[in-house]
Each structure stands twice: as structure tokens, then as C-alpha cells.
């Protein structure tokens, strides 16, 4: 809920819809590097919100 929209959108597309970073890049018309860096930042925000260590799986 506390994630900015640009991060929330990527989390949904990547983890829930199962799209690759390349597919997301094409869909949103942003560079693939931007997709990867925003996913990293989104995971960082989520981690700080839950206050602990989490493992990333896909």
C-alpha cells in the first residue's frame, strides 16, 4: 500500500503476472535497466516496511 505507483506496477507485472523485465520494458516503453533498478528499489522499500530480511525468489 505504501509503495509508489511506479514501483507497485512493476512488482505486480514481474511477480504476479510473471512478465520478464524485457517484456515490462516493452509494455511500459521504458529502458530495461530502468525496470531492473525500479524493481530493486521497490524490493528495498518493501524490505524496510516489513523491517526484516527477505529472500528474493522468482
C-alpha positions in Angstrom: 0.0 0.0 0.0 2.9 2.4 0.8 4.7 1.7 -2.5 4.7 4.5 -5.1 2.6 3.6 -8.1 5.7 3.2 -10.4 7.1 0.5 -8.1 3.8 -1.2 -7.3 3.1 -1.6 -11.0 6.4 -3.3 -11.7 6.0 -5.6 -8.7 2.6 -6.7 -10.0 3.8 -7.3 -13.5 7.0 -9.1 -12.6 5.9 -11.2 -9.6 2.2 -11.7 -10.1 1.9 -11.7 -13.9 5.3 -13.4 -14.4 6.5 -11.0 -17.1 10.2 -10.6 -17.8 12.0 -7.3 -17.4 12.3 -7.2 -21.2 8.5 -7.6 -21.6 7.8 -5.0 -19.0 10.2 -2.6 -20.7 8.4 -3.0 -24.0 5.0 -2.7 -22.4 5.8 0.4 -20.5 8.1 1.9 -23.1 11.0 2.4 -20.6 14.5 1.1 -20.7 15.0 -2.4 -19.3 17.7 -1.1 -17.0 15.1 1.3 -15.5 12.8 -1.7 -14.9 15.5 -3.6 -13.1 16.6 -0.6 -11.0 13.0 0.2 -10.0 12.4 -3.4 -9.1 15.5 -3.2 -6.9 14.2 0.0 -5.2 10.7 -1.5 -4.8 12.2 -4.5 -3.0 14.3 -2.2 -0.8 11.2 -0.2 0.2 9.2 -3.4 0.9 12.0 -4.8 2.9 12.3 -1.7 5.1 8.5 -1.6 5.5 8.4 -5.1 6.9 11.5 -4.5 9.0 13.5 -7.6 8.3 15.5 -9.7 6.0 13.7 -11.2 3.0 14.8 -13.6 0.3 14.0 -12.9 -3.3 12.7 -15.8 -5.4 11.3 -16.0 -8.8 
